[in-house]
Amino acid sequence: MKYLLFVIPLLYFSCKKISDKSEPPKELLIEETPSFIDEKPELPKGALTADFIGNQDSIYAFVKKVDLTSQKTLIGFENELLPEITIPESIGANLQLLKLKNFQNDVLLINAKLRDTNFNEYYVFVWKDSLWKQPVNRFAVHKSNMNDTLIPIMNNPKDSTLLLRYYSVFNMDRKSEKKFTWKLMSENVSIDE
């Protein structure tokens, strides 16, 4: 019996060591995450993407800086691929894209914000011969002449070599209670090349 008390614990510890060896060691599973994330960068607020260069590669344009003191707005481009555009006498801008038959690449329409909030002032820019060019001079439309369907500049439907642009003129009207109004006019503009 003495031996039995001695053998039982010995057998117990021996069996425990054997069972420890028979279980495979537990492995920790670690999932690897890719070291790079292929996401497009977030566009600046109000930016628009277009093919300004004419090579089917789109880049974005955005309002880079507004200097309220000198009243200048700076338009920048993605990764500085194109030179900046400075809009004088402005305190901000909205950018729009134009597709005009006269140009193979996209055209940038800038609606400059003025201190006088009664007007929308427009600038048209096209990238040509490694420069930003203005095919037409800047023009303004009074807010009273604006509506949802008015497109300030487009190809003339009757003659695609001309652009049709709208603008506002001061109109004295002695018969009206207001004595003056802003009249919406349109004109055909030949394209400066």
Residue frames relative to the residue before (quaternion, step in Angstrom):
aa qw qx qy qz dx dy dz
M 1.0000 0.0000 0.0000 0.0000 0.00 0.00 0.00
K 0.5954 0.5611 -0.3665 0.4431 3.52 1.08 -0.69
Y 0.6873 0.4922 -0.2884 0.4496 3.47 0.94 -0.91
L 0.6071 0.5739 -0.3429 0.4296 3.49 1.10 -0.70
L 0.6540 0.5000 -0.3098 0.4758 3.57 0.98 -0.81
F 0.6633 0.4957 -0.2972 0.4753 3.55 1.08 -0.62
V 0.6800 0.5068 -0.2757 0.4525 3.62 1.03 -0.88
I 0.6259 0.5657 -0.3508 0.4064 3.60 0.93 -0.81
P 0.6966 0.4306 -0.3154 0.4794 3.63 0.73 -0.81
L 0.6112 0.5518 -0.3509 0.4459 3.55 1.06 -0.67
L 0.6563 0.4976 -0.2971 0.4831 3.58 0.95 -0.86
Y 0.6296 0.5463 -0.3341 0.4399 3.57 0.98 -0.85
F 0.7146 0.4431 -0.2640 0.4725 3.61 0.77 -0.97
S 0.6164 0.5402 -0.3408 0.4605 3.59 1.10 -0.64
C 0.6685 0.4910 -0.2972 0.4729 3.57 0.92 -0.88
K 0.6243 0.5414 -0.3419 0.4474 3.57 0.99 -0.77
K 0.6592 0.5006 -0.3145 0.4648 3.63 0.89 -0.81
I 0.6413 0.5126 -0.3243 0.4699 3.59 1.00 -0.78
S 0.6744 0.4818 -0.3060 0.4684 3.59 0.90 -0.87
D 0.6076 0.5452 -0.3595 0.4520 3.62 1.07 -0.60
K 0.6794 0.4934 -0.2895 0.4596 3.55 1.01 -0.81
S 0.6700 0.5306 -0.3102 0.4164 3.58 1.02 -0.71
E 0.6269 0.5119 -0.3514 0.4706 3.65 1.12 -0.45
P 0.4116 -0.6943 0.5168 0.2853 3.59 -0.85 0.86
P 0.5461 -0.6161 0.4380 0.3611 3.57 -1.04 0.64
K 0.4607 -0.6733 0.5069 0.2783 3.56 -1.06 0.78
E 0.2133 -0.7798 0.5789 0.1059 3.56 -0.95 0.94
L 0.3851 -0.6864 0.5643 0.2492 3.53 -1.11 0.65
L 0.2551 -0.7576 0.5828 0.1457 3.54 -0.84 0.98
I 0.0432 -0.7876 0.6146 -0.0116 3.55 -0.70 1.10
E 0.2634 -0.7588 0.5755 0.1539 3.54 -0.70 1.08
E 0.3149 -0.7480 0.5546 0.1836 3.52 -0.87 0.97
T 0.2320 -0.7429 0.6100 0.1488 3.53 -1.04 0.80
P 0.5661 -0.6018 0.4169 0.3789 3.57 -0.99 0.66
S 0.4880 -0.6860 0.4613 0.2801 3.54 -1.04 0.72
F 0.7544 0.2545 -0.1896 0.5746 3.61 1.25 -0.15
I 0.2236 -0.7420 0.6164 0.1396 3.52 -1.19 0.58
D 0.2458 -0.7928 0.5467 0.1107 3.55 -0.64 1.15
E 0.2601 0.7488 -0.5595 0.2420 3.55 0.23 1.31
K 0.4710 -0.6433 0.5148 0.3153 3.53 -1.14 0.63
P 0.5052 -0.6479 0.4586 0.3386 3.57 -0.96 0.75
E 0.5450 -0.6113 0.4633 0.3386 3.54 -1.16 0.62
L 0.4327 -0.7061 0.5000 0.2534 3.58 -0.89 0.96
P 0.5381 -0.5926 0.4725 0.3687 3.58 -1.11 0.57
K 0.6371 -0.5389 0.3885 0.3908 3.56 -1.19 0.56
G 0.8286 0.2055 -0.1762 0.4901 3.56 -0.93 0.96
A 0.4562 0.6946 -0.4473 0.3306 3.60 1.27 0.06
L 0.1108 -0.7683 0.6223 0.1005 3.53 -1.25 0.43
T 0.3282 -0.7444 0.5582 0.1631 3.53 -1.14 0.76
A 0.1390 0.7926 -0.5775 0.1378 3.57 -0.88 0.97
D 0.4727 -0.6257 0.5390 0.3075 3.52 -1.38 0.23
F 0.0657 -0.8421 0.5353 -0.0029 3.57 0.31 1.29
I 0.6920 0.4989 -0.2745 0.4436 3.58 1.05 -0.77
G 0.4250 -0.7219 0.4510 0.3080 3.59 1.13 -0.59
N 0.5896 0.5742 -0.3696 0.4313 3.58 1.21 0.45
Q 0.5697 -0.6260 0.3434 0.4070 3.59 1.29 0.42
D 0.5767 0.5390 -0.3991 0.4665 3.63 1.24 0.19
S 0.2569 -0.7850 0.5468 0.1368 3.56 -0.58 1.12
I 0.0345 -0.7482 0.6622 0.0222 3.52 -1.16 0.77
Y 0.4023 -0.7247 0.4931 0.2642 3.56 -1.13 0.40
A 0.2558 -0.7134 0.6360 0.1456 3.51 -1.33 0.64
F 0.0349 0.8046 -0.5905 0.0522 3.57 -1.08 0.69
V 0.5258 -0.5746 0.5054 0.3715 3.56 -1.30 0.33
K 0.2411 -0.8240 0.5037 0.0959 3.54 -0.33 1.32
K 0.8029 -0.0817 0.1098 0.5802 3.57 0.92 -0.93
V 0.1243 -0.7480 0.6472 0.0783 3.54 -1.16 0.74
D 0.1268 -0.7805 0.6104 0.0462 3.56 -0.69 1.13
L 0.2648 -0.8070 0.5116 0.1304 3.56 -0.23 1.30
T 0.6087 0.5694 -0.3531 0.4250 3.59 1.11 -0.60
S 0.7791 0.2931 -0.1593 0.5308 3.58 0.79 -1.00
Q 0.3366 -0.7691 0.4704 0.2718 3.59 1.37 -0.09
K 0.4592 0.6270 -0.4870 0.3986 3.52 0.68 1.21
T 0.1744 -0.7578 0.6215 0.0952 3.53 -1.11 0.79
L 0.2142 -0.7810 0.5804 0.0856 3.53 -0.90 1.01
I 0.1797 -0.7665 0.6115 0.0789 3.58 -0.80 1.09
G 0.1188 -0.8081 0.5763 0.0283 3.56 -0.74 1.11
F 0.2948 -0.7483 0.5738 0.1544 3.53 -1.34 0.27
E 0.6895 -0.5127 0.3368 0.3851 3.52 -1.20 0.70
N 0.8627 -0.0402 -0.0269 0.5034 3.55 -0.89 1.10
E 0.5257 -0.6663 0.3841 0.3635 3.58 1.20 0.61
L 0.2204 0.8042 -0.5180 0.1908 3.57 1.06 0.80
L 0.7590 0.1934 -0.1245 0.6091 3.58 1.21 -0.50
P 0.5750 -0.5941 0.4204 0.3738 3.60 -1.12 0.55
E 0.5664 -0.6068 0.4459 0.3350 3.55 -1.19 0.61
I 0.2825 -0.7176 0.6107 0.1797 3.54 -1.30 0.48
T 0.1896 -0.7716 0.5980 0.1055 3.59 -0.91 0.92
I 0.1679 -0.7658 0.6164 0.0738 3.56 -0.85 1.05
P 0.2840 -0.7864 0.5233 0.1645 3.62 -0.49 1.15
E 0.8406 0.2197 -0.1504 0.4717 3.55 -1.34 0.32
S 0.5816 0.5640 -0.3755 0.4502 3.58 1.00 0.82
I 0.2228 -0.7668 0.5902 0.1186 3.54 -1.25 0.55
G 0.7888 -0.0466 -0.0110 0.6127 3.55 1.04 0.86
A 0.1120 -0.7939 0.5946 0.0602 3.56 -1.31 0.06
N 0.2321 -0.6954 0.6545 0.1848 3.50 -1.39 0.37
L 0.2645 -0.7828 0.5483 0.1288 3.56 -0.92 0.92
Q 0.0310 -0.7762 0.6298 0.0018 3.54 -1.10 0.80
L 0.3820 -0.7104 0.5527 0.2095 3.50 -1.27 0.49
L 0.1187 -0.7774 0.6149 0.0581 3.57 -1.01 0.89
K 0.1580 -0.7237 0.6616 0.1167 3.52 -1.17 0.70
L 0.0248 0.8069 -0.5859 0.0710 3.55 -0.42 1.24
K 0.5552 -0.6461 0.4194 0.3137 3.56 -0.95 0.92
N 0.6460 0.5660 -0.3125 0.4058 3.57 1.09 -0.65
F 0.7574 0.3191 -0.1671 0.5446 3.59 1.22 -0.35
Q 0.4339 -0.7070 0.4946 0.2591 3.58 -0.92 0.89
N 0.7383 0.3500 -0.2224 0.5319 3.60 1.08 -0.61
D 0.6586 -0.5157 0.3767 0.3980 3.55 -1.31 0.29
V 0.3137 -0.7432 0.5717 0.1494 3.53 -1.17 0.73
L 0.3245 -0.7487 0.5529 0.1689 3.57 -1.00 0.90
L 0.1089 -0.7619 0.6374 0.0376 3.55 -0.84 1.09
I 0.1131 -0.7983 0.5911 0.0221 3.55 -0.68 1.14
N 0.1654 -0.7496 0.6360 0.0792 3.54 -0.83 1.08
A 0.2084 -0.8204 0.5246 0.0915 3.57 -0.14 1.33
K 0.3432 -0.7026 0.5837 0.2188 3.56 -1.06 0.82
L 0.1718 -0.7971 0.5765 0.0533 3.52 -0.82 1.09
R 0.6167 -0.5056 0.4273 0.4260 3.56 -1.27 0.23
D 0.6681 0.4120 -0.2708 0.5574 3.57 1.11 -0.72
T 0.2328 -0.8321 0.4922 0.1055 3.57 -0.14 1.28
N 0.5222 0.6502 -0.4105 0.3688 3.61 1.24 0.08
F 0.7412 0.3791 -0.2062 0.5142 3.59 1.25 -0.23
N 0.2241 -0.6763 0.6774 0.1832 3.49 -1.37 0.49
E 0.1025 -0.7921 0.6003 0.0404 3.57 -0.63 1.12
Y 0.1743 -0.8242 0.5376 0.0356 3.56 -0.78 1.10
Y 0.0991 -0.7428 0.6607 0.0436 3.49 -1.22 0.79
V 0.1689 -0.7681 0.6111 0.0895 3.57 -1.03 0.84
F 0.0096 -0.8026 0.5954 -0.0342 3.57 -0.81 1.06
V 0.0363 -0.7656 0.6422 0.0106 3.53 -1.11 0.81
W 0.3846 -0.7028 0.5507 0.2342 3.58 -1.06 0.81
K 0.2000 0.7751 -0.5695 0.1865 3.55 -0.57 1.19
D 0.8462 0.0409 -0.0737 0.5261 3.56 -0.96 0.93
S 0.6647 -0.5498 0.2773 0.4231 3.57 0.99 0.98
L 0.6698 0.4218 -0.3069 0.5284 3.59 1.17 0.62
W 0.4307 -0.6219 0.5689 0.3225 3.54 -1.28 0.40
K 0.0416 -0.8029 0.5945 -0.0115 3.57 -0.72 1.08
Q 0.3105 -0.7192 0.5918 0.1898 3.53 -1.24 0.60
P 0.2745 -0.7969 0.5134 0.1615 3.60 -0.28 1.20
V 0.7636 0.1214 -0.1006 0.6261 3.60 1.27 -0.38
N 0.5651 -0.5925 0.4494 0.3572 3.56 -1.20 0.51
R 0.6290 -0.5205 0.4029 0.4137 3.57 -1.24 0.37
F 0.0474 -0.7889 0.6127 0.0100 3.57 -1.20 0.54
A 0.2584 -0.7833 0.5529 0.1182 3.58 -1.21 0.52
V 0.1488 -0.7499 0.6393 0.0825 3.52 -1.24 0.68
H 0.4114 -0.7090 0.5194 0.2417 3.58 -0.84 1.03
K 0.5984 -0.6029 0.3939 0.3509 3.58 -1.04 0.80
S 0.6196 0.5485 -0.3572 0.4332 3.63 1.06 -0.60
N 0.6876 0.4609 -0.2737 0.4898 3.60 1.22 -0.39
M 0.5653 0.6082 -0.3854 0.4025 3.58 1.25 -0.16
N 0.0730 0.7519 -0.6549 0.0222 3.53 -1.20 0.67
D 0.7218 -0.4762 0.2935 0.4075 3.56 -1.29 0.23
T 0.7349 0.4355 -0.2396 0.4613 3.58 1.08 -0.62
L 0.5324 0.6484 -0.4103 0.3575 3.61 1.21 -0.23
I 0.1136 -0.7381 0.6633 0.0492 3.55 -0.84 1.07
P 0.4053 -0.7803 0.4101 0.2422 3.61 -0.34 1.20
I 0.8007 0.0107 -0.0003 0.5989 3.60 1.12 -0.58
M 0.1190 0.7794 -0.6025 0.1241 3.57 -1.01 0.87
N 0.6309 -0.4720 0.4221 0.4484 3.53 -1.33 0.00
N 0.4739 -0.6288 0.5251 0.3229 3.55 -1.08 0.71
P 0.4360 -0.7262 0.4579 0.2700 3.63 -0.64 1.06
K 0.6996 0.4680 -0.2705 0.4673 3.62 1.15 -0.54
D 0.7932 0.0892 -0.0275 0.6018 3.58 1.20 -0.53
S 0.2569 -0.8245 0.4856 0.1357 3.59 -0.14 1.26
T 0.5657 0.5766 -0.4063 0.4271 3.61 1.22 -0.04
L 0.7016 0.4021 -0.2473 0.5338 3.58 1.32 -0.17
L 0.3109 -0.6994 0.6046 0.2204 3.52 -1.30 0.44
L 0.2676 -0.7263 0.6111 0.1656 3.55 -1.12 0.74
R 0.0427 0.8081 -0.5853 0.0497 3.56 -0.63 1.09
Y 0.3278 -0.7326 0.5712 0.1717 3.51 -1.20 0.71
Y 0.0462 0.7792 -0.6238 0.0398 3.54 -1.18 0.64
S 0.3988 -0.7124 0.5285 0.2325 3.56 -1.26 0.39
V 0.1063 -0.7664 0.6305 0.0618 3.53 -1.18 0.74
F 0.5304 -0.6109 0.4918 0.3218 3.51 -1.24 0.61
N 0.0777 -0.8159 0.5728 -0.0097 3.56 -0.77 1.06
M 0.2493 -0.7555 0.5925 0.1266 3.58 -0.60 1.18
D 0.0312 0.7925 -0.6062 0.0592 3.55 -0.78 1.04
R 0.2557 -0.8089 0.5138 0.1278 3.58 -0.18 1.28
K 0.6462 0.5328 -0.3214 0.4420 3.59 1.16 -0.50
S 0.6332 0.5473 -0.3219 0.4426 3.58 1.17 -0.54
E 0.5814 -0.5773 0.4455 0.3609 3.58 -1.21 0.52
K 0.6849 0.4937 -0.2837 0.4548 3.57 1.03 -0.78
K 0.3497 -0.7639 0.4573 0.2916 3.59 1.25 -0.46
F 0.7920 0.0267 -0.0537 0.6076 3.60 1.17 -0.33
T 0.0574 -0.7647 0.6413 0.0273 3.54 -1.25 0.54
W 0.4227 -0.6404 0.5588 0.3146 3.51 -1.34 0.03
K 0.2033 -0.7942 0.5678 0.0746 3.53 -0.69 1.14
L 0.3452 -0.7291 0.5549 0.2034 3.57 -0.96 0.92
M 0.0638 -0.7915 0.6077 -0.0108 3.54 -0.78 1.09
S 0.1606 -0.7543 0.6209 0.1402 3.54 -1.29 0.27
E 0.0275 -0.7880 0.6150 0.0112 3.52 -1.22 0.51
N 0.4202 -0.6490 0.5727 0.2725 3.50 -1.30 0.51
V 0.1103 -0.8025 0.5861 0.0162 3.52 -0.84 1.01
S 0.3439 -0.7015 0.5782 0.2354 3.54 -0.90 0.91
I 0.4640 -0.7066 0.4712 0.2518 3.53 -1.06 0.77
D 0.3387 -0.7195 0.5709 0.2041 3.54 -0.83 1.04
E 0.1033 -0.8156 0.5671 0.0505 3.57 -0.72 0.99
